[in-house]
Amino acid sequence: MKYMMKNLSDKITAIFLYLLLAEIVVALLLAIDCMVDYHFYAEDCDTYAIQETYRVKTGEDFEKMEHGLTMLLSGEDVSALLHSYSKATSNVVMIAQDANGNVLLDTSAQDGGFDPTSGVAYSVYRPFTVCNADGQTTEGVIHLYLRAGLPARDSYHLAASLVNMANVVKYPILVLLALFILLSILVLGVIMSSVSRKDVKNQSAAPERFIDKIPFDLLLMLMALIMAFVTLLIVLTSVADIKQTNLVLWNAVILLLAFIISAIMLLFVISLATRIKYGHVYRNTLIYKLIAAIRKKNPGKKDKGDFKVRFISKVLITIIALVTFEVLLTLIFLFQYKTHQNGPLSEFKFTYFAIVQLIVVSIIGSLFYMMIVNIHQLRVSSKKLAEGKLDETEDAAAVLFGDFKEISDDFVSIKGDILEAMQEKQRSAEMRNELIANISHDIKTPLTSIINYADLVSSGGCSEEELRNYLGVISHQSERLNDLLQSLIDVSKLSTGTVKATFESLDIGLYLSQVLEEFAPAFAEKQLEPEVVFPDQSLLVRCDSSMLWRVFQNLLQNICKYAMPQTRVYMEIEKRGEYAAVSFKNTSAQRITLSEEELIQRFRRNDKARTSSGNGLGISIAKQFTELQEGTFDLRVDGDLFKTELLFRLSEPAPETEA
């Protein structure tokens, strides 16, 4: 499941969809508010809504009738007025009577009259006072009736149809409201989850947008002030009687202001999600910075981490705070309801209460949606880890945040450890198999030579010269076998960790020269010319003499076995800060096909045909002995050039004693 929207068009579409859903929600709230005003959800819902609708619409008809009476009393023609109220075009019947009960004007006279007792949908009357052209006044009463069934398709018929439709949809509209609220919360949650970091690996990275750099508590106050100002504008539109005089204009104003509130809330929520992803919601607050500044003035206290709260505690604190806010808001609403029992329901500020509730629910829903997304992502990661799907990777760093990110990092660490352990196990198995094969070969070869030449010597049929040659071969193979056994003993000790270094102070230049004297015959036999550069002054190093001898011995043996004959071998000792550096460089007789890492491994030789007398353990043992002496071992290959460099820490020279 993909939670991220990587394309800009997807993000723009999601933002547009959220704003559209928010406007639909506000429009539904306005419709519900209007239904509440007209008692659609009250006990008198069957009569109040239609009666109130008719009452509001009759005002214009009364004004037309009063104007018609003025024209009639002045002797003007009122046929146009009578025609507009014919039975075919209007459901309204108006009868004007003077104070004595005489009928002055009857709109139904042209249709044969009207009997009020025959059935009317609605009736109302209003007194009037009109003046004729001579200034004489006439007083009386105008009776207005609506024909039963409303046969004409006028505005009253349309209003009745709308009221009937409202009665049908008054409960489904609540379901639609809940549905669109859930959809808007879902889209808002997707937008929050899709907020990504440009550099997730860099934990010290900071957001680049200006709004995300504003201290969070300051941003919270600014957003609250802006939304309070917009809410005040909504209140002022109601106080200015715009709702009563022009309901359509009032709804348009509310929708515009609601759009502004939705956009502000979207900016705030995106900034909140960004801060959560970067992990500095509370760190980028004025309160936190103030506390940090106070703590800096008291360096005696050790900082153990500011505001470190367990995940469960964070959830509980958030839930308790939100529930407390909801309870207080509900109590305020109930208080207003109880203190305005005799007024219309519109005075209980249901719209504002609903808007605030919508904002709170949107924030809560978005946060819980993000938590669900994170929990699902952790579940998927843990399931893959349990199923052993370690090779499947998924970039979830931009989705996870906070404690979820830490848990994911732990999963990644565990996964890395498991992979490393499996690779190490595989390497160990390969090395074990190779060890058995190599030991079998390396022991069998000299041992077979010793046995064969010993049989020839013991046969007694050898000349004196052949006997010397055979004994020389036996001696050489015995030394080779002894070297192999000594190397195996060293490897065994190093593997078990029983070898401990006994440190002493030695002149490393003098020590190397002593080892070179031992290898002078071997160098001469292969026509190798040593080029040694010693420092101007003695360098005393902290090392183990026997281990250092074994390191030099293995490296020089490796040179004698694999160096190209009739070439120079370069050795140099120099001081580097607090260390003495010893380097060995020689030209290989064969092309070097292995990497530095492979050459250091046990039983790895560049001579894959195994024609040389080496056993592949010398460099590995030299490296481990060097590290046991707290030194460093570096091997480099450049073409046929083979170079090793050792670093040993210098020791303080012993103080001179007075004579």
Steps between C-alpha positions, in 0.01 A plus 500: 500500500639839398438790733734745334400739220824567320354697208422868542177454306384236750566735791319789330206269426489385864507861627227605256291196600540584870391862450205384289395247764537766771269734305247219453509431873440869578219514244336197664542665840332815368215290365464324834514837678219625279297186575559553871374859468183370334446226761549210260647295785248617763167350609302757294698420184179407310351851513757755614729492194225550241312755710817703561586483130157630400517775764833630368373506141170682567666832579549588133141406415363726774705789365365439147139493633547826691637665186202364300255644756665840469458483122139382531400776740669754271294375203783326316480167315597194708437235234871422474511424870194281479647315201825423692289332768279296269429138589721378213810694605482533878382302799444819699155647559478840672184674615516859631215625724449840656424561868128436436563163337435616145716324238724753325705264282480125440767335279280190455205697352632450147497120555144484635581572864660302780346326799742498795306217660559274199853424620813706515862403542584812698327822609616819661383861525657841546341841569564778249470876471509655151443847357329588171597783267291748699680417823212309651608199707337164512563235761420133493633145492657294222430126517746275317414139417690223323291264291494139624734274306685799352391426138694787341877464459603822672763575764277357775475172313881496461551580869263217600689260271832605656360454850374152411838416350673628813280272711612207285876579511527642853635172641696375195679836497638417846641177358648693207652748743668219695619339175653819362660577836664156496612551140647841578683355803629213286628737230653725765671196654636398159635853448665493843650155437631613161707781648858379441850600600758581240771337712351232719836345591633827640332520839628855552331626182255786540199599285556773246157666488456818702176389664670182630779706661260710709496382866209259530332667798524839325356348182220344706411837647512672160274235348261529795486879464437481124227239540349699788493807276330306219252353748431854625417601144247215486345623825486858372319388185236342722474805728458726195178310411642389165370153572146625556485746211698309234557133578675431168753779558560381856567144380743628235688705762516201736630274221771753414608537862488122546729462199748736666480301825551171310805637317649631826438167673658318203815713523517440873448124469764468224744698712417279799563185292831643378607579855404148611703347215803709593448423868509858631140577596582592859867582440403789272287679758567815698429315826755228419762758402433689822545186710815410304642847560431468874667157511809632325545742787517203739775276358516297820193300401557228245258517207326167480272601213225762508136400497573128462158336527408141426282435197204373706521810718499723193187331367324518838591867548372584150174310550439652845568852369266458204224338707527780758472758223196321356331479841558871568369591155190286552439656842522849347250399233261353760533816712401713203211266429372514858531878520304551173214255546237747380686612190536342156756225458712722273601700808681196641787553251469146366689592181803630686492205736488263200791680326719475810403134540585438135845655542570294812375178342703569184821546698431194716401289202807606300736422786341162564506428126873570498539270802307226322720542190813476714373197690413329170845577363664356813276193473608447138867543594476261796313242288770510233762471772320200654463333159869545428447734203814692581580586139176697458551864583245778512564869555264591782710777655273772365189327644619416851556761770586529868498176699388309190815618320713377790329159492554483123868587549523215752346266241752617242783448750373150586465421132856618436631292789314192372635551147849553634471190719374292207779628277754432773357151543526439128856632495588281798357194324694582185819560698450177695464301179794680345702449818446126491588483130807721537633328811455163331691619194771699680573222749476218248748654253808532730408187690483299176841636396650413837361145485611441139852633547533321834415175319767575241757570769410186693524286185881526514541526124577872490833656425656745742400798285138374462489436870599862573233624257232276648586606854489863389150450360393325820642787706330764282163327509534447876556875546202571277285261702628654823414850374148383410449339842632812673260715296209271588592526867508881471163504323352275767625725779378812324156346437453400863626835629759345730787707361581807711759763422775577751599858426854629522704780346709396196714680243304406189783585257748281682242224526430501125870491418539188717215326318653598161828333595311173546346534152824603324558149352143478373530845336832404344360169371221684313730790405285755685670830585369657822480881510452599865447858623540544875415819692771739618417423862393189683126445518380313807163334452262338744465138387543129577844383382396144405189621315697772319762243396221275367348792305830593335581133439167433323526811282860426397412134432215620281745722308747215453226268371314732263738784401638511148866387498776754431289795626530747783305472825433834669469531877465828686448610860384856574341697780139617452384701795456260792558195281787319327412392143666192347440434129596205275478525118585239241411401144297180468628226270145419391208722409298588812135412432363514856383813684656629818214356709538156340878495549459566873255210543638167622610244241465752218799511264553675172656170383173313434691206348674458837840447342677711760588397854267751663198399707292822488521560875801732529330834423190417708714406801718810457192723492348348816831510690538868400153584628563311825788744554253791453650573158345530154564282196438633150546309176490658155536363149584716200544284191788264585616720790426342839522734800434450871519772762501461878443765765616453861451749781825660624594442861663750734880449513634369830654773715881502510656412836778709643842345525 
